Amino acid sequence: MSISIFYEDCLPGLSFDLGSTHVEKERVLSFAAAFDPQPFHLDAEAGKASILGGLSASGWHTASMVMRLLVDQLLIRSSCQGSPGVKSMKWLAPVYPGDTLHAAATVLDKRTLLTKPDLGIVTFELTAAKADGTKVMHQVIPILFKKKAAMEAQDGQ
């Protein structure tokens, strides 16, 4: 896939629609079994007895589903060079099998790296919500992008 989004294209306030994903029970269970085996992520009765009110996806699973949307709809066609980490992540409401999540990424700010002027950090706000509008996750994440001139110089070599 060709690169069409560079550091220069990421202007504060710009939003990217990341699309939607359907939450499947089998994936909730398999993710939980492998990575977050708490009872309310593995068993419907334990989920009902918990504050979550039913079998729910792990917050880490929710974050992973949103990451997949971010990659598929934005990062795969960008000059992304990775991320130094997540500034904040909040899980705001339970995610249940059968839910459909919709995600968006909005540019909050950006800056050039002083030590690597061919790179910049773009800070995004990532949000995910259920079909009824209930917000389920909020993240603030800086992502490194190559500048267009640096990519063109690299391609010219």
Backbone as a chain_set.jsonl record, in Angstrom:
{"seq": "MSISIFYEDCLPGLSFDLGSTHVEKERVLSFAAAFDPQPFHLDAEAGKASILGGLSASGWHTASMVMRLLVDQLLIRSSCQGSPGVKSMKWLAPVYPGDTLHAAATVLDKRTLLTKPDLGIVTFELTAAKADGTKVMHQVIPILFKKKAAMEAQDGQ", "coords": {"N": [[0.851, -1.186, 0.0], [0.544, 2.22, -0.779], [2.091, 5.119, 0.657], [0.27, 7.713, 1.991], [-0.215, 9.491, 3.98], [1.497, 11.729, 5.862], [3.658, 13.209, 8.378], [3.291, 15.986, 8.002], [0.678, 16.124, 7.113], [-0.951, 15.72, 9.255], [-2.851, 17.595, 10.906], [-3.658, 19.595, 13.748], [-6.843, 18.989, 15.149], [-7.838, 17.612, 12.974], [-9.773, 14.831, 12.082], [-10.0, 11.291, 11.893], [-12.014, 8.802, 10.65], [-12.273, 5.649, 11.888], [-13.782, 3.472, 11.406], [-15.74, 0.484, 12.08], [-16.134, -2.35, 14.303], [-17.287, -5.598, 15.038], [-18.09, -7.171, 18.073], [-17.281, -10.315, 18.955], [-18.405, -13.187, 20.681], [-16.839, -15.547, 20.851], [-14.286, -14.567, 20.356], [-13.966, -12.794, 22.49], [-13.873, -14.614, 24.606], [-11.627, -16.209, 23.86], [-9.54, -14.319, 23.778], [-9.565, -13.464, 26.451], [-8.97, -15.896, 27.772], [-6.347, -16.286, 26.924], [-4.979, -13.894, 27.633], [-6.135, -12.293, 29.712], [-7.374, -13.678, 32.056], [-9.623, -13.261, 33.87], [-12.493, -14.03, 35.833], [-14.948, -12.674, 35.034], [-14.515, -12.17, 32.39], [-14.543, -14.585, 31.241], [-16.735, -16.139, 31.886], [-20.234, -16.189, 31.779], [-21.99, -16.164, 34.015], [-20.304, -15.375, 36.114], [-19.687, -12.885, 35.124], [-22.219, -11.63, 35.252], [-22.499, -11.504, 38.012], [-20.643, -9.645, 38.653], [-19.489, -6.202, 38.805], [-19.604, -5.474, 36.183], [-21.823, -6.553, 34.979], [-22.322, -8.578, 33.161], [-20.971, -11.03, 30.845], [-18.0, -9.762, 29.684], [-15.809, -8.041, 27.426], [-12.294, -7.955, 27.844], [-10.621, -4.986, 28.857], [-8.186, -4.681, 27.634], [-8.557, -6.194, 25.38], [-10.498, -4.658, 24.105], [-8.926, -2.368, 23.61], [-7.132, -3.545, 21.829], [-8.813, -4.217, 19.683], [-9.499, -1.655, 18.814], [-6.97, -0.754, 18.135], [-6.473, -2.353, 15.918], [-8.34, -1.296, 14.106], [-7.252, 1.28, 13.904], [-4.775, 0.761, 12.693], [-5.61, -0.472, 10.253], [-7.162, 1.542, 9.016], [-5.703, 3.9, 9.083], [-2.848, 3.931, 9.927], [-1.554, 2.017, 8.273], [-1.361, 3.201, 5.814], [0.288, 5.286, 6.178], [3.216, 7.222, 7.151], [4.017, 6.143, 9.515], [6.097, 5.406, 12.285], [5.987, 3.971, 14.578], [5.364, 4.063, 18.168], [6.084, 5.864, 21.163], [4.73, 5.097, 23.406], [1.706, 4.967, 25.435], [-0.071, 7.775, 26.471], [-2.391, 8.095, 28.028], [-5.091, 5.934, 28.992], [-8.395, 5.049, 29.185], [-10.997, 2.98, 30.259], [-14.292, 3.174, 29.775], [-16.848, 2.071, 29.835], [-18.419, -1.164, 30.01], [-17.784, -3.638, 27.486], [-19.628, -5.779, 25.556], [-20.181, -9.103, 24.217], [-21.587, -9.08, 20.994], [-21.883, -6.364, 20.821], [-21.274, -3.525, 18.699], [-18.505, -1.713, 17.901], [-17.434, 1.592, 17.253], [-14.81, 3.593, 16.061], [-12.65, 6.471, 16.328], [-10.024, 8.739, 15.44], [-8.449, 11.63, 16.484], [-6.387, 14.375, 15.776], [-4.529, 15.871, 18.236], [-2.235, 17.425, 18.825], [1.05, 18.281, 17.535], [4.581, 17.845, 17.031], [7.958, 18.501, 16.005], [10.725, 16.31, 16.327], [13.514, 17.217, 18.144], [15.97, 15.898, 18.222], [15.826, 14.227, 16.067], [15.205, 15.455, 13.298], [13.893, 14.583, 11.002], [11.685, 13.307, 11.789], [8.464, 13.448, 13.394], [6.283, 13.882, 16.215], [2.992, 13.003, 16.54], [0.199, 13.613, 18.385], [-2.575, 11.784, 19.214], [-6.076, 11.607, 19.945], [-7.873, 8.858, 20.712], [-10.994, 7.39, 20.345], [-13.621, 5.196, 21.276], [-16.839, 3.906, 20.74], [-20.044, 2.441, 21.479], [-22.741, 1.304, 19.327], [-24.992, 2.679, 20.205], [-23.968, 5.043, 21.047], [-22.696, 5.098, 23.502], [-19.753, 5.766, 25.12], [-16.864, 3.823, 25.261], [-14.11, 3.624, 25.438], [-11.206, 5.663, 25.851], [-8.311, 7.103, 24.648], [-5.098, 8.651, 24.756], [-2.528, 9.043, 22.631], [0.783, 9.266, 21.533], [2.26, 9.239, 18.322], [4.875, 8.379, 16.16], [5.842, 9.896, 13.138], [7.284, 9.893, 9.9], [8.639, 12.661, 8.131], [7.562, 14.099, 5.035], [9.568, 14.957, 3.183], [11.771, 13.555, 4.156], [11.012, 10.94, 3.624], [10.873, 11.033, 0.841], [13.552, 11.557, 0.238], [14.681, 9.207, 1.168], [13.505, 7.347, -0.549], [14.693, 8.148, -2.903], [17.263, 7.287, -2.8]], "CA": [[0.0, 0.0, 0.0], [1.365, 3.42, -0.859], [1.986, 6.052, 1.78], [-0.449, 8.935, 1.617], [-0.344, 10.351, 5.152], [2.789, 12.05, 6.458], [3.625, 14.118, 9.523], [2.761, 17.292, 7.594], [-0.763, 16.008, 6.864], [-1.65, 15.551, 10.533], [-3.084, 18.924, 11.458], [-4.51, 19.574, 14.938], [-8.276, 19.075, 14.88], [-8.203, 16.678, 11.918], [-10.283, 13.549, 12.59], [-10.022, 10.138, 10.997], [-13.004, 7.778, 10.98], [-11.573, 4.369, 11.85], [-14.712, 2.398, 11.093], [-16.392, -0.285, 13.143], [-15.851, -3.773, 14.465], [-18.306, -6.322, 15.808], [-17.489, -7.922, 19.175], [-17.746, -11.695, 18.894], [-18.263, -13.91, 21.951], [-15.71, -16.477, 20.771], [-13.036, -13.802, 20.47], [-13.907, -12.311, 23.878], [-13.441, -15.742, 25.424], [-10.262, -16.645, 23.528], [-8.609, -13.281, 24.224], [-9.501, -13.527, 27.908], [-8.26, -17.115, 28.164], [-4.923, -16.137, 26.627], [-4.298, -12.695, 28.129], [-6.761, -11.632, 30.862], [-8.305, -14.722, 32.469], [-10.464, -12.957, 35.021], [-13.763, -14.749, 35.66], [-15.998, -11.928, 34.328], [-14.203, -12.183, 30.956], [-14.563, -15.975, 30.802], [-17.944, -16.859, 32.281], [-21.401, -15.299, 31.808], [-22.514, -16.039, 35.385], [-19.348, -14.542, 36.86], [-19.874, -11.533, 34.606], [-23.463, -11.092, 35.824], [-22.283, -11.261, 39.439], [-19.645, -8.586, 38.814], [-19.903, -4.823, 38.528], [-19.737, -5.327, 34.731], [-23.193, -6.896, 34.638], [-22.414, -9.634, 32.164], [-19.713, -11.393, 30.209], [-17.507, -8.56, 29.001], [-14.464, -8.081, 26.842], [-11.215, -7.315, 28.58], [-10.251, -3.658, 28.354], [-7.047, -4.861, 26.73], [-9.135, -6.672, 24.127], [-11.089, -3.463, 23.49], [-7.811, -1.576, 23.08], [-6.59, -4.268, 20.676], [-9.741, -4.062, 18.559], [-9.348, -0.276, 18.324], [-5.657, -0.689, 17.476], [-6.618, -2.955, 14.585], [-9.005, -0.294, 13.266], [-6.289, 2.364, 13.684], [-3.806, 0.291, 11.689], [-6.262, -0.72, 8.962], [-7.757, 2.74, 8.409], [-4.815, 5.066, 9.098], [-1.4, 3.727, 10.013], [-1.036, 1.204, 7.172], [-1.117, 4.07, 4.65], [0.999, 6.467, 6.668], [4.657, 7.097, 7.378], [4.142, 5.79, 10.936], [7.331, 4.748, 12.694], [5.782, 3.385, 15.906], [4.922, 4.954, 19.23], [6.867, 5.739, 22.392], [3.883, 4.634, 24.507], [0.378, 5.558, 25.562], [-0.117, 8.777, 27.541], [-3.494, 7.731, 28.924], [-6.111, 5.046, 28.454], [-9.491, 4.845, 30.121], [-12.107, 2.153, 29.842], [-15.404, 3.964, 30.297], [-18.053, 1.242, 29.968], [-18.162, -2.54, 29.569], [-18.029, -4.042, 26.104], [-20.217, -7.114, 25.603], [-20.363, -9.791, 22.944], [-22.739, -8.572, 20.253], [-21.728, -4.922, 20.603], [-20.489, -3.037, 17.575], [-17.734, -0.54, 18.317], [-17.003, 2.529, 16.221], [-13.654, 4.324, 16.582], [-12.164, 7.66, 15.619], [-8.747, 9.304, 15.894], [-8.382, 13.068, 16.252], [-5.079, 14.943, 16.062], [-4.546, 16.884, 19.297], [-1.11, 18.333, 18.575], [2.201, 17.649, 16.89], [5.847, 18.572, 17.157], [9.138, 17.882, 15.419], [11.723, 15.848, 17.29], [14.75, 17.993, 18.039], [17.103, 15.005, 17.979], [15.623, 13.558, 14.77], [14.336, 16.396, 12.593], [13.123, 13.934, 9.927], [10.524, 12.708, 12.443], [7.63, 14.254, 14.271], [5.326, 13.158, 17.051], [1.612, 13.449, 16.422], [-0.579, 13.083, 19.499], [-3.958, 11.499, 18.833], [-7.104, 11.154, 20.864], [-8.623, 7.743, 20.142], [-12.222, 7.127, 21.066], [-14.444, 4.083, 20.794], [-18.195, 3.965, 21.287], [-21.011, 1.45, 20.999], [-23.679, 1.808, 18.326], [-25.938, 3.613, 20.836], [-23.239, 6.246, 21.418], [-22.007, 4.935, 24.781], [-18.295, 5.732, 24.979], [-16.297, 2.692, 25.986], [-12.665, 3.772, 25.618], [-10.565, 6.928, 25.485], [-6.843, 7.021, 24.708], [-4.251, 9.695, 24.19], [-1.349, 8.293, 22.217], [1.693, 9.896, 20.577], [2.733, 8.338, 17.271], [5.963, 8.943, 15.357], [5.658, 9.895, 11.687], [8.345, 10.495, 9.09], [8.25, 13.809, 7.322], [7.477, 13.769, 3.609], [10.873, 15.155, 2.551], [12.642, 12.464, 4.587], [10.589, 9.743, 2.881], [11.272, 11.222, -0.561], [15.016, 11.402, 0.181], [14.932, 7.777, 1.372], [13.108, 6.666, -1.786], [15.579, 8.565, -3.977], [18.598, 6.687, -2.651]], "C": [[0.892, 1.243, 0.0], [1.08, 4.358, 0.315], [1.319, 7.336, 1.3], [-0.63, 9.895, 2.785], [1.026, 10.494, 5.808], [2.573, 12.962, 7.664], [2.936, 15.432, 9.157], [1.241, 17.284, 7.415], [-1.593, 15.964, 8.143], [-1.785, 16.898, 11.238], [-3.98, 18.841, 12.686], [-5.976, 19.828, 14.582], [-8.751, 18.111, 13.81], [-8.636, 15.346, 12.527], [-10.285, 12.502, 11.49], [-11.078, 9.16, 11.514], [-12.311, 6.427, 10.818], [-12.496, 3.19, 11.572], [-15.19, 1.665, 12.327], [-15.902, -1.716, 13.167], [-16.926, -4.379, 15.351], [-17.594, -7.178, 16.858], [-18.109, -9.322, 19.205], [-17.44, -12.432, 20.195], [-17.035, -14.826, 21.94], [-14.378, -15.756, 20.937], [-12.862, -13.214, 21.866], [-13.338, -13.414, 24.762], [-11.996, -16.155, 25.134], [-9.231, -15.606, 23.95], [-8.447, -13.369, 25.736], [-8.715, -14.748, 28.373], [-6.754, -16.962, 27.986], [-4.26, -15.008, 27.41], [-4.886, -12.038, 29.382], [-7.825, -12.561, 31.452], [-9.059, -14.438, 33.774], [-11.847, -13.554, 34.775], [-14.828, -13.996, 34.862], [-15.729, -11.782, 32.842], [-14.34, -13.586, 30.367], [-15.898, -16.689, 31.01], [-19.11, -15.883, 32.436], [-21.937, -15.105, 33.221], [-21.592, -15.188, 36.249], [-19.457, -13.089, 36.408], [-21.11, -10.878, 35.185], [-23.294, -10.722, 37.291], [-21.298, -10.118, 39.699], [-20.259, -7.208, 38.558], [-20.147, -4.596, 37.035], [-21.109, -5.74, 34.227], [-23.378, -7.962, 33.589], [-21.031, -9.974, 31.641], [-19.222, -10.193, 29.414], [-16.103, -8.781, 28.466], [-13.482, -7.425, 27.799], [-10.976, -5.914, 28.008], [-9.086, -3.741, 27.384], [-7.518, -5.388, 25.377], [-9.767, -5.499, 23.381], [-10.002, -2.603, 22.863], [-7.214, -2.229, 21.839], [-7.499, -4.151, 19.458], [-9.623, -2.664, 17.952], [-8.006, -0.114, 17.617], [-5.742, -1.275, 16.078], [-7.288, -1.977, 13.632], [-8.047, 0.849, 12.926], [-5.271, 1.969, 12.608], [-4.466, 0.195, 10.316], [-6.727, 0.552, 8.261], [-6.823, 3.945, 8.346], [-3.339, 4.688, 8.99], [-0.811, 2.962, 8.839], [-0.718, 2.059, 5.936], [-0.392, 5.354, 5.045], [2.492, 6.189, 6.789], [4.95, 6.789, 8.848], [5.433, 5.029, 11.202], [7.213, 4.133, 14.086], [5.345, 4.445, 16.909], [5.808, 4.776, 20.453], [6.034, 5.266, 23.584], [2.547, 5.343, 24.503], [0.403, 6.554, 26.711], [-1.215, 8.466, 28.537], [-4.443, 6.793, 28.204], [-7.142, 4.845, 29.554], [-10.533, 3.951, 29.48], [-13.334, 2.716, 30.53], [-16.684, 3.171, 30.529], [-17.715, -0.163, 29.487], [-18.511, -2.736, 28.092], [-18.468, -5.501, 26.15], [-20.207, -7.777, 24.227], [-21.657, -9.315, 22.285], [-22.685, -7.074, 20.024], [-20.997, -4.67, 19.291], [-19.817, -1.757, 18.042], [-17.34, 0.282, 17.105], [-15.882, 3.368, 16.826], [-13.292, 5.503, 15.694], [-10.841, 8.098, 16.239], [-8.726, 10.773, 15.513], [-7.004, 13.572, 16.645], [-5.245, 16.038, 17.122], [-3.448, 17.924, 19.084], [0.009, 17.56, 17.899], [3.426, 18.506, 17.108], [6.963, 17.776, 16.504], [10.064, 17.423, 16.531], [13.009, 16.637, 17.09], [15.945, 17.117, 17.692], [17.019, 14.273, 16.649], [14.678, 14.422, 13.94], [13.561, 15.818, 11.404], [11.853, 13.277, 10.459], [9.737, 13.741, 13.235], [6.735, 13.355, 15.089], [3.965, 13.805, 16.882], [0.847, 12.797, 17.572], [-2.039, 12.999, 19.09], [-4.815, 11.236, 20.06], [-7.856, 10.049, 20.133], [-9.86, 7.524, 20.995], [-12.924, 5.933, 20.434], [-15.781, 4.157, 21.501], [-19.03, 2.835, 20.709], [-21.95, 2.115, 20.004], [-24.671, 2.811, 18.913], [-25.268, 4.902, 21.311], [-22.507, 6.165, 22.75], [-20.503, 4.845, 24.548], [-17.731, 4.624, 25.856], [-14.796, 2.816, 26.229], [-12.203, 5.134, 25.148], [-9.065, 6.744, 25.671], [-6.242, 8.31, 24.204], [-2.917, 9.015, 23.908], [-0.496, 9.104, 21.236], [2.199, 8.851, 19.578], [3.787, 9.069, 16.446], [5.648, 8.803, 13.87], [6.902, 10.48, 11.031], [7.777, 11.684, 8.345], [8.35, 13.433, 5.85], [8.839, 13.894, 2.919], [11.836, 14.029, 2.916], [12.297, 11.17, 3.846], [11.01, 9.834, 1.43], [12.766, 11.053, -0.73], [15.385, 9.928, 0.309], [14.608, 7.01, 0.086], [14.053, 6.976, -2.935], [16.941, 7.922, -3.913], [18.722, 5.385, -3.399]], "O": [[1.892, 1.289, 0.717], [-0.015, 4.379, 0.876], [1.753, 7.957, 0.331], [-1.143, 10.999, 2.603], [1.63, 9.515, 6.247], [1.462, 13.42, 7.93], [2.1, 15.932, 9.909], [0.593, 18.322, 7.55], [-2.808, 16.152, 8.104], [-0.945, 17.282, 12.052], [-4.961, 18.098, 12.68], [-6.305, 20.743, 13.828], [-9.944, 17.816, 13.735], [-7.945, 14.799, 13.386], [-10.537, 12.794, 10.321], [-11.037, 8.744, 12.671], [-11.82, 6.101, 9.737], [-12.048, 2.045, 11.508], [-15.068, 2.145, 13.454], [-15.338, -2.225, 12.198], [-17.409, -3.748, 16.292], [-16.6, -7.836, 16.551], [-19.305, -9.483, 19.45], [-16.344, -12.312, 20.741], [-16.282, -14.869, 22.912], [-13.458, -16.267, 21.576], [-11.743, -13.14, 22.374], [-12.435, -13.177, 25.565], [-11.229, -16.42, 26.06], [-8.156, -15.966, 24.431], [-7.327, -13.352, 26.247], [-7.882, -14.642, 29.273], [-5.976, -17.453, 28.803], [-3.104, -15.138, 27.813], [-4.18, -11.287, 30.054], [-9.021, -12.281, 31.367], [-9.116, -15.285, 34.665], [-12.32, -13.582, 33.639], [-15.549, -14.617, 34.081], [-16.597, -11.324, 32.099], [-14.265, -13.765, 29.152], [-16.162, -17.717, 30.387], [-18.995, -14.876, 33.134], [-22.303, -13.989, 33.589], [-22.063, -14.365, 37.034], [-19.333, -12.171, 37.219], [-21.074, -9.709, 35.568], [-23.874, -9.744, 37.762], [-21.143, -9.676, 40.837], [-21.413, -7.092, 38.144], [-20.818, -3.636, 36.657], [-21.519, -5.316, 33.147], [-24.506, -8.221, 33.169], [-20.049, -9.299, 31.95], [-19.943, -9.667, 28.566], [-15.33, -9.589, 28.981], [-13.814, -6.454, 28.48], [-11.118, -5.698, 26.804], [-9.006, -2.97, 26.428], [-6.935, -5.059, 24.345], [-9.593, -5.362, 22.17], [-10.135, -2.159, 21.722], [-6.831, -1.535, 20.898], [-7.02, -4.005, 18.333], [-9.643, -2.505, 16.731], [-7.917, 0.586, 16.609], [-5.139, -0.741, 15.148], [-6.864, -1.835, 12.485], [-8.03, 1.332, 11.794], [-4.954, 2.763, 11.722], [-3.944, 0.719, 9.332], [-6.689, 0.627, 7.033], [-7.108, 4.91, 7.637], [-2.663, 5.095, 8.045], [0.324, 3.229, 8.444], [0.108, 1.67, 5.11], [-0.451, 6.364, 4.345], [2.958, 5.073, 6.56], [6.014, 7.138, 9.358], [5.811, 4.13, 10.451], [8.225, 3.808, 14.707], [5.003, 5.57, 16.543], [6.239, 3.662, 20.75], [6.58, 5.054, 24.667], [2.291, 6.213, 23.671], [0.848, 6.221, 27.809], [-1.008, 8.558, 29.747], [-4.587, 6.841, 26.982], [-6.811, 4.517, 30.693], [-10.906, 4.132, 28.321], [-13.399, 2.73, 31.759], [-17.517, 3.57, 31.342], [-16.828, -0.338, 28.652], [-19.403, -2.088, 27.544], [-17.776, -6.352, 26.709], [-20.222, -7.097, 23.201], [-22.687, -9.168, 22.943], [-23.362, -6.559, 19.135], [-20.204, -5.494, 18.836], [-20.476, -0.833, 18.519], [-16.961, -0.258, 16.066], [-15.985, 3.807, 17.971], [-13.581, 5.532, 14.497], [-10.582, 7.853, 17.418], [-8.957, 11.125, 14.356], [-6.502, 13.241, 17.719], [-5.993, 16.997, 16.934], [-3.688, 19.13, 19.15], [-0.076, 16.346, 17.714], [3.339, 19.712, 17.336], [6.925, 16.546, 16.453], [10.171, 18.082, 17.566], [13.528, 16.71, 15.976], [16.833, 17.541, 16.952], [18.022, 13.757, 16.156], [13.479, 14.15, 13.884], [12.676, 16.478, 10.859], [11.045, 12.755, 9.691], [10.27, 14.758, 13.68], [6.46, 12.215, 14.714], [3.813, 15.013, 17.062], [0.85, 11.574, 17.712], [-2.655, 13.984, 18.682], [-4.345, 10.716, 21.072], [-8.412, 10.277, 19.059], [-9.779, 7.478, 22.223], [-12.833, 5.695, 19.23], [-15.855, 4.432, 22.699], [-18.771, 2.34, 19.612], [-21.953, 3.338, 19.857], [-25.144, 3.699, 18.202], [-25.921, 5.758, 21.908], [-21.764, 7.084, 23.094], [-20.034, 3.943, 23.854], [-18.073, 4.503, 27.033], [-14.265, 2.177, 27.137], [-12.728, 5.691, 24.183], [-8.608, 6.288, 26.719], [-6.802, 8.979, 23.335], [-2.264, 8.486, 24.808], [-1.004, 9.578, 20.22], [2.522, 7.724, 19.952], [3.61, 10.231, 16.081], [5.241, 7.738, 13.404], [7.497, 11.433, 11.534], [6.602, 11.714, 7.978], [9.128, 12.557, 5.472], [9.217, 13.014, 2.147], [12.63, 13.595, 2.081], [13.186, 10.399, 3.486], [11.453, 8.847, 0.844], [13.218, 10.476, -1.72], [16.299, 9.454, -0.366], [15.361, 6.122, -0.315], [14.206, 6.163, -3.846], [17.705, 7.999, -4.875], [19.781, 4.757, -3.373]]}, "num_chains": 1, "name": "protein.A"}
